[in-house]
Amino acid sequence: MTEKREITLEVGDKEFTFSLTPQDVTKYFNAMTANNKVSPSHNLLVNTVDQQERATLKSLLVNPVMVMQLAGALLEEYAPDVEIIVKKPSNTLSD
């Protein structure tokens, strides 16, 4: 689990480059609770953004909805492109 991916998000006229590893995403998911979503999202963004872009990004993160939108976009892009099909059980009885 050492694959690192660089992802660039464009927000308005600014670009932010994030370097994500599986460990970053695991830490994010493990920190999420029913009552704690914004803080782990904020930490994921701040800890994975290019250091030179951190101060500019932090100024955007005062709005919790922006935090969640950016984290969502970042994770959606990070997710592998895998087709998943859920098979429904048959309604017929078998002996």
Backbone as JSON Lines, residues from 0, in Angstrom:
{"i":0,"aa":"M","n":[0.82,-1.19,0.0],"ca":[0.0,0.0,0.0],"c":[0.86,1.26,0.0]}
{"i":1,"aa":"T","n":[1.67,1.41,-1.02],"ca":[2.52,2.6,-1.08],"c":[2.26,3.42,-2.33]}
{"i":2,"aa":"E","n":[1.22,3.07,-3.1],"ca":[0.92,3.8,-4.32],"c":[0.5,5.23,-3.98]}
{"i":3,"aa":"K","n":[1.23,6.18,-4.53],"ca":[0.93,7.59,-4.32],"c":[0.35,8.14,-5.62]}
{"i":4,"aa":"R","n":[-0.74,8.88,-5.5],"ca":[-1.35,9.5,-6.69],"c":[-1.42,11.0,-6.49]}
{"i":5,"aa":"E","n":[-1.03,11.71,-7.53],"ca":[-1.16,13.16,-7.52],"c":[-2.44,13.53,-8.25]}
{"i":6,"aa":"I","n":[-3.25,14.35,-7.6],"ca":[-4.53,14.78,-8.14],"c":[-4.6,16.29,-8.03]}
{"i":7,"aa":"T","n":[-4.98,16.94,-9.13],"ca":[-5.11,18.39,-9.14],"c":[-6.59,18.76,-9.21]}
{"i":8,"aa":"L","n":[-7.0,19.61,-8.27],"ca":[-8.36,20.14,-8.27],"c":[-8.29,21.62,-8.61]}
{"i":9,"aa":"E","n":[-9.18,22.05,-9.48],"ca":[-9.26,23.46,-9.84],"c":[-10.46,24.05,-9.11]}
{"i":10,"aa":"V","n":[-10.21,25.07,-8.33],"ca":[-11.26,25.74,-7.56],"c":[-11.24,27.21,-7.98]}
{"i":11,"aa":"G","n":[-12.27,27.6,-8.73],"ca":[-12.27,28.96,-9.28],"c":[-11.1,29.11,-10.22]}
{"i":12,"aa":"D","n":[-10.25,30.09,-9.94],"ca":[-9.08,30.32,-10.79],"c":[-7.79,29.76,-10.18]}
{"i":13,"aa":"K","n":[-7.93,28.95,-9.14],"ca":[-6.75,28.39,-8.46],"c":[-6.71,26.87,-8.65]}
{"i":14,"aa":"E","n":[-5.49,26.35,-8.7],"ca":[-5.29,24.91,-8.78],"c":[-4.56,24.44,-7.52]}
{"i":15,"aa":"F","n":[-4.98,23.27,-7.05],"ca":[-4.36,22.67,-5.88],"c":[-3.99,21.24,-6.23]}
{"i":16,"aa":"T","n":[-2.74,20.87,-5.93],"ca":[-2.26,19.53,-6.2],"c":[-2.13,18.77,-4.89]}
{"i":17,"aa":"F","n":[-2.76,17.61,-4.85],"ca":[-2.76,16.76,-3.67],"c":[-2.01,15.48,-3.99]}
{"i":18,"aa":"S","n":[-1.25,14.98,-3.03],"ca":[-0.57,13.69,-3.14],"c":[-1.2,12.75,-2.13]}
{"i":19,"aa":"L","n":[-1.93,11.77,-2.63],"ca":[-2.66,10.84,-1.77],"c":[-2.06,9.46,-1.82]}
{"i":20,"aa":"T","n":[-1.98,8.84,-0.65],"ca":[-1.56,7.45,-0.54],"c":[-2.71,6.66,0.08]}
{"i":21,"aa":"P","n":[-2.69,5.35,-0.04],"ca":[-3.71,4.56,0.64],"c":[-3.74,4.82,2.15]}
{"i":22,"aa":"Q","n":[-2.59,5.09,2.74],"ca":[-2.54,5.37,4.18],"c":[-3.29,6.66,4.52]}
{"i":23,"aa":"D","n":[-3.18,7.68,3.65],"ca":[-3.91,8.93,3.88],"c":[-5.41,8.7,3.88]}
{"i":24,"aa":"V","n":[-5.87,7.92,2.92],"ca":[-7.3,7.66,2.78],"c":[-7.79,6.78,3.93]}
{"i":25,"aa":"T","n":[-7.01,5.79,4.32],"ca":[-7.38,4.95,5.45],"c":[-7.49,5.76,6.73]}
{"i":26,"aa":"K","n":[-6.53,6.63,6.97],"ca":[-6.55,7.49,8.15],"c":[-7.81,8.37,8.14]}
{"i":27,"aa":"Y","n":[-8.16,8.89,6.97],"ca":[-9.36,9.71,6.82],"c":[-10.61,8.92,7.2]}
{"i":28,"aa":"F","n":[-10.78,7.75,6.62],"ca":[-11.97,6.93,6.9],"c":[-12.03,6.5,8.36]}
{"i":29,"aa":"N","n":[-10.89,6.16,8.94],"ca":[-10.87,5.74,10.33],"c":[-11.2,6.88,11.29]}
{"i":30,"aa":"A","n":[-10.95,8.11,10.89],"ca":[-11.24,9.26,11.75],"c":[-12.7,9.71,11.66]}
{"i":31,"aa":"M","n":[-13.39,9.3,10.61],"ca":[-14.78,9.71,10.42],"c":[-15.69,9.0,11.41]}
{"i":32,"aa":"T","n":[-16.58,9.76,12.01],"ca":[-17.62,9.21,12.88],"c":[-18.93,9.9,12.53]}
{"i":33,"aa":"A","n":[-20.0,9.47,13.12],"ca":[-21.31,10.07,12.85],"c":[-21.32,11.56,13.2]}
{"i":34,"aa":"N","n":[-20.55,11.93,14.21],"ca":[-20.53,13.33,14.65],"c":[-19.25,14.07,14.26]}
{"i":35,"aa":"N","n":[-18.41,13.46,13.45],"ca":[-17.13,14.08,13.11],"c":[-16.78,13.78,11.66]}
{"i":36,"aa":"K","n":[-17.21,14.68,10.77],"ca":[-16.94,14.5,9.34],"c":[-16.09,15.62,8.77]}
{"i":37,"aa":"V","n":[-16.33,16.84,9.21],"ca":[-15.63,17.99,8.65],"c":[-14.16,17.99,9.04]}
{"i":38,"aa":"S","n":[-13.87,17.69,10.29],"ca":[-12.48,17.72,10.76],"c":[-11.59,16.72,10.02]}
{"i":39,"aa":"P","n":[-12.01,15.45,9.86],"ca":[-11.17,14.53,9.09],"c":[-11.01,14.97,7.64]}
{"i":40,"aa":"S","n":[-12.06,15.54,7.05],"ca":[-11.98,16.02,5.67],"c":[-10.99,17.18,5.57]}
{"i":41,"aa":"H","n":[-11.08,18.11,6.52],"ca":[-10.16,19.24,6.57],"c":[-8.72,18.75,6.68]}
{"i":42,"aa":"N","n":[-8.49,17.8,7.6],"ca":[-7.14,17.27,7.81],"c":[-6.61,16.57,6.56]}
{"i":43,"aa":"L","n":[-7.46,15.81,5.88],"ca":[-7.05,15.14,4.65],"c":[-6.58,16.16,3.62]}
{"i":44,"aa":"L","n":[-7.36,17.21,3.44],"ca":[-7.02,18.23,2.45],"c":[-5.72,18.95,2.8]}
{"i":45,"aa":"V","n":[-5.61,19.41,4.05],"ca":[-4.45,20.19,4.47],"c":[-3.18,19.35,4.49]}
{"i":46,"aa":"N","n":[-3.3,18.09,4.88],"ca":[-2.11,17.24,5.0],"c":[-1.62,16.67,3.67]}
{"i":47,"aa":"T","n":[-2.46,16.7,2.64],"ca":[-2.05,16.1,1.37],"c":[-1.82,17.12,0.26]}
{"i":48,"aa":"V","n":[-2.19,18.39,0.49],"ca":[-1.99,19.42,-0.53],"c":[-0.51,19.79,-0.62]}
{"i":49,"aa":"D","n":[-0.09,20.23,-1.78],"ca":[1.28,20.71,-1.96],"c":[1.55,21.81,-0.93]}
{"i":50,"aa":"Q","n":[2.68,21.73,-0.25],"ca":[2.99,22.65,0.85],"c":[2.94,24.11,0.42]}
{"i":51,"aa":"Q","n":[3.32,24.42,-0.8],"ca":[3.31,25.81,-1.28],"c":[1.9,26.33,-1.49]}
{"i":52,"aa":"E","n":[0.92,25.44,-1.59],"ca":[-0.47,25.83,-1.83],"c":[-1.31,25.79,-0.55]}
{"i":53,"aa":"R","n":[-0.71,25.36,0.54],"ca":[-1.45,25.14,1.78],"c":[-2.13,26.4,2.32]}
{"i":54,"aa":"A","n":[-1.43,27.51,2.37],"ca":[-2.02,28.74,2.93],"c":[-3.21,29.21,2.11]}
{"i":55,"aa":"T","n":[-3.11,29.13,0.8],"ca":[-4.22,29.53,-0.07],"c":[-5.41,28.6,0.12]}
{"i":56,"aa":"L","n":[-5.13,27.3,0.23],"ca":[-6.21,26.33,0.45],"c":[-6.9,26.59,1.78]}
{"i":57,"aa":"K","n":[-6.13,26.83,2.84],"ca":[-6.72,27.03,4.17],"c":[-7.71,28.18,4.17]}
{"i":58,"aa":"S","n":[-7.47,29.21,3.37],"ca":[-8.41,30.34,3.33],"c":[-9.76,29.93,2.75]}
{"i":59,"aa":"L","n":[-9.78,28.87,1.94],"ca":[-11.04,28.37,1.38],"c":[-11.77,27.43,2.33]}
{"i":60,"aa":"L","n":[-11.06,26.91,3.3],"ca":[-11.61,25.86,4.15],"c":[-12.34,26.39,5.38]}
{"i":61,"aa":"V","n":[-12.65,27.68,5.42],"ca":[-13.41,28.23,6.54],"c":[-14.87,27.82,6.45]}
{"i":62,"aa":"N","n":[-15.33,27.5,5.25],"ca":[-16.71,27.08,5.04],"c":[-16.75,25.55,5.07]}
{"i":63,"aa":"P","n":[-17.48,24.94,6.02],"ca":[-17.49,23.48,6.11],"c":[-18.07,22.78,4.88]}
{"i":64,"aa":"V","n":[-18.97,23.45,4.17],"ca":[-19.52,22.84,2.96],"c":[-18.43,22.76,1.89]}
{"i":65,"aa":"M","n":[-17.6,23.78,1.79],"ca":[-16.48,23.77,0.85],"c":[-15.52,22.64,1.2]}
{"i":66,"aa":"V","n":[-15.27,22.44,2.49],"ca":[-14.39,21.36,2.94],"c":[-14.92,20.02,2.44]}
{"i":67,"aa":"M","n":[-16.21,19.8,2.65],"ca":[-16.81,18.52,2.26],"c":[-16.84,18.33,0.75]}
{"i":68,"aa":"Q","n":[-17.1,19.42,0.01],"ca":[-17.12,19.32,-1.46],"c":[-15.73,18.99,-2.0]}
{"i":69,"aa":"L","n":[-14.71,19.66,-1.48],"ca":[-13.35,19.41,-1.96],"c":[-12.89,18.0,-1.6]}
{"i":70,"aa":"A","n":[-13.16,17.58,-0.38],"ca":[-12.76,16.22,0.02],"c":[-13.5,15.19,-0.82]}
{"i":71,"aa":"G","n":[-14.78,15.43,-1.08],"ca":[-15.56,14.51,-1.9],"c":[-15.0,14.4,-3.31]}
{"i":72,"aa":"A","n":[-14.67,15.55,-3.91],"ca":[-14.11,15.54,-5.26],"c":[-12.77,14.83,-5.29]}
{"i":73,"aa":"L","n":[-11.95,15.07,-4.27],"ca":[-10.64,14.43,-4.2],"c":[-10.76,12.91,-4.08]}
{"i":74,"aa":"L","n":[-11.64,12.47,-3.2],"ca":[-11.81,11.02,-3.01],"c":[-12.46,10.37,-4.22]}
{"i":75,"aa":"E","n":[-13.37,11.07,-4.87],"ca":[-14.0,10.5,-6.07],"c":[-12.96,10.28,-7.16]}
{"i":76,"aa":"E","n":[-12.04,11.22,-7.3],"ca":[-11.0,11.07,-8.31],"c":[-9.99,10.0,-7.91]}
{"i":77,"aa":"Y","n":[-9.75,9.85,-6.63],"ca":[-8.79,8.85,-6.14],"c":[-9.33,7.43,-6.29]}
{"i":78,"aa":"A","n":[-10.63,7.28,-6.19],"ca":[-11.23,5.95,-6.22],"c":[-10.92,5.24,-7.53]}
{"i":79,"aa":"P","n":[-10.66,3.94,-7.45],"ca":[-10.4,3.18,-8.68],"c":[-11.66,3.09,-9.53]}
{"i":80,"aa":"D","n":[-11.45,2.97,-10.82],"ca":[-12.56,2.84,-11.76],"c":[-12.88,1.36,-11.91]}
{"i":81,"aa":"V","n":[-13.75,0.87,-11.04],"ca":[-14.1,-0.54,-11.02],"c":[-15.61,-0.66,-11.14]}
{"i":82,"aa":"E","n":[-16.04,-1.55,-12.02],"ca":[-17.47,-1.8,-12.15],"c":[-17.87,-2.86,-11.14]}
{"i":83,"aa":"I","n":[-18.85,-2.53,-10.31],"ca":[-19.32,-3.46,-9.29],"c":[-20.79,-3.74,-9.55]}
{"i":84,"aa":"I","n":[-21.12,-5.01,-9.6],"ca":[-22.51,-5.42,-9.81],"c":[-22.94,-6.24,-8.6]}
{"i":85,"aa":"V","n":[-24.06,-5.85,-8.02],"ca":[-24.61,-6.61,-6.9],"c":[-25.61,-7.6,-7.46]}
{"i":86,"aa":"K","n":[-25.36,-8.87,-7.24],"ca":[-26.26,-9.92,-7.7],"c":[-27.38,-10.07,-6.69]}
{"i":87,"aa":"K","n":[-28.59,-10.05,-7.19],"ca":[-29.76,-10.24,-6.35],"c":[-30.02,-11.72,-6.18]}
{"i":88,"aa":"P","n":[-30.43,-12.14,-4.98],"ca":[-30.71,-13.57,-4.79],"c":[-31.94,-13.97,-5.57]}
{"i":89,"aa":"S","n":[-31.96,-15.21,-5.98],"ca":[-33.1,-15.74,-6.71],"c":[-34.28,-15.91,-5.76]}
{"i":90,"aa":"N","n":[-35.47,-15.64,-6.24],"ca":[-36.66,-15.8,-5.42],"c":[-37.21,-17.22,-5.44]}
{"i":91,"aa":"T","n":[-36.61,-18.08,-6.21],"ca":[-37.1,-19.47,-6.28],"c":[-36.51,-20.28,-5.15]}
{"i":92,"aa":"L","n":[-37.3,-21.19,-4.62],"ca":[-36.82,-22.05,-3.56],"c":[-36.09,-23.24,-4.15]}
{"i":93,"aa":"S","n":[-35.01,-23.61,-3.55],"ca":[-34.29,-24.8,-4.03],"c":[-34.33,-25.87,-2.97]}
{"i":94,"aa":"D","n":[-34.31,-27.12,-3.42],"ca":[-34.38,-28.24,-2.47],"c":[-33.03,-28.6,-1.95]}
